[in-house]
Amino acid sequence: MENKEYHKFYFAIKNSQQWYNVMAECRRLFGKEWSCQGKVRRKFDKIKWSGDPKVDAWFEVPDSKFGVWITLKTGVELIKEENKKTGK
């Protein structure tokens, strides 16, 4: 079993369309080698009438440059990044 380094990025996402765009980009770039926070769409359903609806959500991917790339491509706001090694 090889040790891979995964990077966990926290983003402020403005709407569910942005959320789905980030997930589509993860699938395109990494196939099944990524994970993300669940039930984000439900959080958007609960706050959609607030003045500034943003949901903080994380994505865990094997590429350290993903945070900057996805911020530029989709307009999400990068909050923070963490590194961790797993035995996948």
C-alpha positions in Angstrom: 0.0 0.0 0.0 1.5 3.3 -1.0 1.2 6.5 1.1 -0.4 9.4 -0.7 -0.5 12.9 0.4 -3.9 14.5 0.2 -4.7 18.2 0.5 -7.9 19.3 2.2 -9.2 22.7 1.0 -11.9 24.7 2.7 -14.0 26.9 0.4 -16.8 29.5 0.9 -19.3 28.5 -1.7 -22.0 30.9 -2.8 -24.6 28.6 -4.4 -25.3 25.0 -5.3 -24.3 25.6 -8.9 -20.8 26.5 -7.8 -20.8 23.4 -5.6 -21.7 21.2 -8.5 -19.1 22.9 -10.7 -16.3 22.2 -8.2 -17.4 18.5 -7.9 -17.5 18.1 -11.7 -14.0 19.5 -11.9 -12.8 17.1 -9.2 -14.3 14.1 -11.2 -12.7 15.4 -14.4 -9.2 15.8 -12.8 -9.1 13.0 -10.2 -11.7 10.4 -11.1 -12.5 8.7 -7.8 -9.4 9.9 -5.9 -11.1 12.7 -4.0 -13.7 13.3 -1.4 -15.8 16.2 -0.2 -18.2 17.3 2.6 -21.7 15.9 2.3 -25.1 17.5 2.6 -24.0 20.9 1.3 -27.0 21.3 -0.9 -29.2 20.9 2.1 -27.3 23.7 3.8 -28.0 25.9 0.8 -31.7 25.0 0.9 -31.8 26.2 4.6 -30.0 29.6 4.0 -31.2 30.5 0.5 -33.2 33.5 1.8 -30.4 35.0 3.9 -28.7 38.2 2.7 -25.3 36.7 1.9 -25.7 32.9 1.5 -22.3 31.2 1.8 -21.6 27.7 2.9 -18.1 26.6 4.1 -17.3 23.2 2.6 -14.2 21.0 2.2 -12.7 19.0 -0.6 -9.9 16.5 -0.2 -7.8 16.0 -3.3 -4.3 14.6 -4.2 -3.1 17.9 -5.9 -1.7 20.8 -3.9 -2.4 23.3 -6.7 -6.1 22.5 -6.8 -7.1 25.3 -4.4 -5.7 28.0 -6.6 -7.0 26.4 -9.8 -10.6 26.0 -8.7 -10.7 29.5 -7.1 -9.7 31.0 -10.5 -11.9 28.7 -12.5 -15.2 28.8 -10.5 -14.9 31.9 -8.3 -15.2 30.1 -5.0 -13.3 31.7 -2.0 -10.4 29.6 -0.6 -10.5 29.7 3.2 -7.7 27.4 4.2 -5.6 24.3 3.2 -4.4 21.3 5.2 -2.1 18.5 4.2 -2.3 14.9 5.4 -1.0 11.5 4.4 -3.2 8.5 4.1 -2.5 4.8 3.4 -4.7 4.5 0.4 
